[in-house]
């Protein structure tokens, strides 16, 4: 009634950017993250389709490279404040970082991941064992 709260910015441009990262996680990232996760974490090694998994990993690197570039000069996906957009992006990032992958260097993404890990809720609710 009185405000948008702390997670959804009142500024329309920042609110739109927050929404963009929620959509990115759902439409761009998870279509690649889910098959890689299921292939590497939930499928026994002898049943894995490594060609499909490796293709998905390459796409994931592209997805997270987009996020890395967008984070340049920012603490969070919209700017200096944690917003609703950081929740799904951060959840996807945890799975990406927790899997045993040979990831390219993405300094802004790695700094963002460290900042997210400083949040108690992220450690408690997102960083659960993949197994």
N, C-alpha and C positions, 0 to 999 in steps of 0.2 A: 504494500500500500504506500509506503513512504520512501522507499529506495529500492534499487536493484540488488543491494547487498554488496559484499566484497568480491564475489566470484564472477559476477556478470557486470562488466563495466557500464557505467551510465553514458559515456561518450559513444555515440553511434558507430564511429569508425573502429574504435577499439572493440566494441561489442561484436561488430561484423567480423573482425579478424579472429576473435575468440571462436566464433561460430565456424569460421573457415577451418580452423585446426580440429574442431570436433568432427566436421565433415571429412577432412583429409584422413583422419584416423579410420573412419568407417568405410569410405569409398576407395581410397587409394592404398592405404597401408595394410589394413587387415585382409584384403583379398590376397595379398602376398604373404603376410605374416602367418596366417592360419595354416596353409598347407606346409610351410616350412616347419612350424612348431609341431604339427601333427606328425610330419615325416621324421623329424629328428628326435622328438621327445616322447611321442606316444606310440611310435611304430618300432617293433624290434628290428635291429640292424639287418637281419637277413631278409626282411620284407620291404626294405626301403627302396623307393624309386629315386636313386641319387641324381639322375638326370633332371627330373622334375624338381627335386629339392634344390639342386644347384641353380637351376633357372630362377626359382623363387628367391633364392638368396641374392642373386644379382639384381633382381627387381627391388628387393628390400634395401639393398645398398643405395639404389637410386632414390627410393622413397625417403630414406633418412638423410641422404645428401641434400634433398630439398629442404628438410627441416633444419639441417646444419646451416645452410646458407641463410635461411630466414631468421635464424637466431643471432646472426652476426650483429654485435653491438647491443644485444638485448639480454636480459636476465631470464625472461620467460617468453612465451610465444607472442604475446602482445606488446611487451615492453618490460618495465621494471616491476610490475605487479603480477602475482600469481592469479590466473583467471580460470574460468570454467574450461577454456580451451586446453589448459595444461593437464587436466585430469585424463582425458582419453589419450592425448599425445604421450603423456608420461607413462601411462599403463602399457602402451604399445612399445615404448622405448625400453621399458624394463625387460619385456620378453626378448626383444632384439639383443639387448646387452647381456642377458642371462644365458642365452644359448651359446654353445661353443662354436663360434663362427670366426672366420678370418676377416675382420672388418677393416675397411680403409680408414685412414686417419680422418677424423671429423672433429676438430678442436672445439668448435662452438657447441656441438652436440654433446661432447664429452663433459664440457663445463656445465652445461644445462643438467645433464644426468647427475653430476655431483651435487648441484644445488637442490635437485629434487630429493636426493637421498638425505639431505639435511632436515627434511620435513618428517616429523614423527609419523604422520598419517601415511605418507608414502612408504616408509619402511614397514609399517605395521600392516597396511591393507593392500599394497601393491606388490611389494617385494616378498611374495610367498614362494616357496620352493616350486620349481616347475614340475617336479615329479609328483 
